């Protein structure tokens, strides 16, 4: 739960690009990985790859302005959770976090 609230806090209150844009995305992948491993008995690599693919899909949807397409442009929480700005460095953050969890640095 801590990572969830920490990540939401970064999205809502932090304006420094390196923290908000990189660390927040890095932590979200770890959060999603931990949630999946908590509910399903799947391998580390399957979980890490699944979260990475999902994260890439969300980032690519930002490129196509999915928040506006879904009519959620006025919803602040949707903007934080889904995101509104495509960034190549986010893909790097997702990849590094997936590598971290797949190497079993994060234990459930």
C-alpha positions in Angstrom: 0.0 0.0 0.0 2.9 2.3 0.7 4.1 2.2 -2.9 0.6 3.0 -4.1 0.2 6.1 -2.0 3.8 7.1 -2.6 3.3 6.9 -6.4 0.0 8.7 -6.3 1.6 11.4 -4.1 4.4 11.8 -6.6 1.9 12.2 -9.4 -0.2 14.7 -7.6 2.4 16.8 -5.7 5.9 16.4 -7.1 6.9 18.7 -10.0 10.5 17.8 -10.5 10.8 16.0 -13.8 13.3 13.3 -12.8 11.3 12.3 -9.7 7.8 12.5 -11.2 8.7 11.3 -14.7 11.1 8.5 -13.9 11.0 7.4 -10.3 7.2 7.4 -10.3 7.0 5.2 -13.4 9.7 2.9 -12.0 7.7 2.5 -8.8 4.4 1.8 -10.6 5.9 -1.2 -12.4 7.1 -2.6 -9.0 3.7 -1.9 -7.5 1.9 -3.7 -10.4 4.3 -6.6 -10.2 3.8 -7.0 -6.5 0.0 -6.9 -6.9 0.0 -9.5 -9.6 2.3 -11.8 -7.6 0.1 -11.3 -4.5 -3.0 -12.6 -6.3 -1.8 -15.1 -8.8 0.8 -17.9 -8.6 2.7 -17.1 -11.7 6.5 -17.1 -12.4 8.6 -14.1 -11.8 9.5 -13.7 -15.4 5.9 -14.1 -16.6 4.7 -11.5 -14.2 7.6 -9.1 -15.0 7.0 -9.4 -18.8 3.2 -9.1 -18.4 3.6 -5.9 -16.3 6.1 -4.5 -18.8 3.8 -5.2 -21.8 0.9 -3.5 -19.9 3.1 -0.5 -19.0 4.2 -0.1 -22.6 0.6 -0.3 -23.7 -0.5 2.4 -21.3 2.5 4.6 -22.4 1.7 4.1 -26.1 -2.0 4.9 -25.4 -0.8 8.3 -24.0 0.8 9.0 -27.4 -2.7 8.7 -28.8 -4.2 10.9 -26.1 -6.4 8.1 -24.6 -7.6 10.2 -21.7 -9.3 12.7 -24.1 -10.5 9.9 -26.3 -12.2 8.2 -23.3 -13.7 11.6 -22.3 -11.8 11.7 -19.1 -10.0 15.0 -19.8 -11.6 16.7 -16.8 -10.9 13.8 -14.4 -7.8 14.6 -12.4 -7.4 11.0 -11.0 -7.6 9.6 -14.5 -4.9 12.0 -15.7 -2.6 10.8 -12.9 -3.3 7.1 -13.2 -3.4 6.8 -17.0 -1.1 9.7 -17.7 -1.3 12.3 -20.5 2.1 12.7 -21.9 4.1 10.1 -23.9 7.8 10.0 -23.0 10.5 7.6 -24.3 12.2 7.8 -20.9 9.1 6.3 -19.3 9.7 3.2 -21.4 13.2 3.1 -20.0 11.9 3.4 -16.4 9.4 0.5 -17.0 12.1 -1.7 -18.5 14.6 -1.0 -15.7 12.0 -1.8 -13.1 11.0 -5.0 -14.9 14.6 -6.0 -14.9 14.9 -5.3 -11.2 11.9 -7.4 -10.2 12.8 -10.2 -12.7 16.2 -10.6 -11.1 14.4 -11.2 -7.8 15.6 -8.0 -6.0 12.0 -7.5 -5.0 10.7 -10.4 -3.0 7.0 -11.2 -2.3 
